[in-house]
Amino acid sequence: MTHVIIAVDGPAASGKGTLAKRVAAHYGLRHLDTGSLYRAVARDTVAHGGDLTDASAAATAASRLDVATLTDPALRSAGLGEAASWRSIPRCGPSSWSINGASPRFPRGR
């Protein structure tokens, strides 16, 4: 059995979700909205008194996530979008950060 995984990446509000849904429908694949996952983890982290900068609190929220809540329209609020973005920013080191693959230490090539 062959497994197909297609990942669509890009900046916020660039049409990633729309494209991913269309590709999934075209090829008869299942669609996973990772943006909803990030937002739900942020929502649940805060709802349980956790700090968005605490990876352990986010991991706990993720492990307890109720997938039935991923279609909640409240996940599309601006506040949860910002919270999810904060939680998903990869850390490059003790005093640096990265957004969309660009790092203060290793700038993205042109």
Legacy VTK file of the C-alpha trace (Angstrom):
# vtk DataFile Version 3.0
C-alpha trace
ASCII
DATASET POLYDATA
POINTS 110 float
0.000 0.000 0.000
1.354 3.421 -0.986
0.898 6.347 1.385
0.776 9.852 -0.022
1.435 12.900 2.112
1.277 16.347 0.545
2.254 19.351 2.651
1.320 22.882 1.631
3.279 25.716 3.235
3.124 29.479 2.898
2.357 32.725 4.678
-0.871 33.385 6.553
-3.961 33.995 4.412
-2.189 32.936 1.207
-4.721 30.255 0.254
-2.952 27.192 1.660
-6.148 25.734 3.112
-8.145 26.243 -0.065
-5.397 24.688 -2.178
-4.929 21.752 0.196
-8.667 20.976 0.216
-8.806 21.077 -3.588
-5.750 18.837 -3.992
-7.146 16.359 -1.446
-10.523 16.272 -3.205
-8.914 15.893 -6.632
-6.776 12.926 -5.582
-9.300 11.391 -3.171
-7.074 12.000 -0.145
-7.944 12.926 3.416
-7.312 16.525 4.448
-5.791 17.571 7.782
-6.019 21.281 8.614
-2.900 21.850 10.708
-3.864 25.481 11.262
-6.896 24.260 13.192
-4.644 21.933 15.176
-2.310 24.788 16.153
-5.251 27.006 17.113
-6.938 24.251 19.143
-3.731 23.533 21.052
-3.318 27.252 21.791
-6.972 27.485 22.884
-6.707 24.480 25.179
-3.328 25.524 26.595
-4.733 28.887 27.671
-8.071 27.380 28.807
-6.211 25.127 31.235
-4.145 28.002 32.642
-1.016 27.227 30.648
1.455 29.690 29.190
1.920 29.658 25.400
5.680 29.833 25.876
5.613 26.582 27.898
6.219 23.695 25.505
5.207 21.185 28.164
1.800 22.860 28.659
1.251 22.875 24.879
2.264 19.210 24.617
-0.190 18.318 27.373
-2.960 20.235 25.596
-2.093 18.502 22.319
-2.176 15.056 23.915
-5.671 15.757 25.297
-7.050 17.413 22.177
-10.615 16.489 21.230
-10.566 16.283 17.425
-14.329 16.916 17.353
-13.545 20.534 18.300
-11.386 21.170 15.214
-14.404 22.410 13.256
-15.321 24.998 15.918
-15.703 28.363 14.093
-14.168 30.098 17.131
-10.809 28.615 16.104
-10.729 31.153 13.252
-10.686 34.165 15.596
-7.795 36.589 15.228
-6.747 36.062 18.834
-6.397 32.304 18.468
-4.578 32.767 15.172
-2.015 34.987 16.884
-1.743 32.592 19.832
-1.218 29.643 17.480
1.464 31.556 15.572
3.301 32.300 18.799
3.190 28.632 19.833
4.409 27.390 16.445
7.438 29.701 16.056
10.433 27.345 16.082
13.215 28.334 18.449
16.723 28.417 16.984
18.635 28.872 20.189
18.595 30.489 23.598
18.310 34.052 22.334
17.124 33.774 18.741
13.930 32.907 16.904
12.715 31.920 13.464
9.665 32.856 11.423
8.939 31.090 8.103
12.389 29.533 8.063
14.347 32.785 8.392
16.645 33.024 11.374
18.670 35.960 12.705
21.676 33.628 12.616
20.941 31.997 9.247
18.977 34.321 6.949
17.004 32.694 4.165
18.798 32.811 0.826
17.334 34.760 -2.064
LINES 1 111
110 0 1 2 3 4 5 6 7 8 9 10 11 12 13 14 15 16 17 18 19 20 21 22 23 24 25 26 27 28 29 30 31 32 33 34 35 36 37 38 39 40 41 42 43 44 45 46 47 48 49 50 51 52 53 54 55 56 57 58 59 60 61 62 63 64 65 66 67 68 69 70 71 72 73 74 75 76 77 78 79 80 81 82 83 84 85 86 87 88 89 90 91 92 93 94 95 96 97 98 99 100 101 102 103 104 105 106 107 108 109
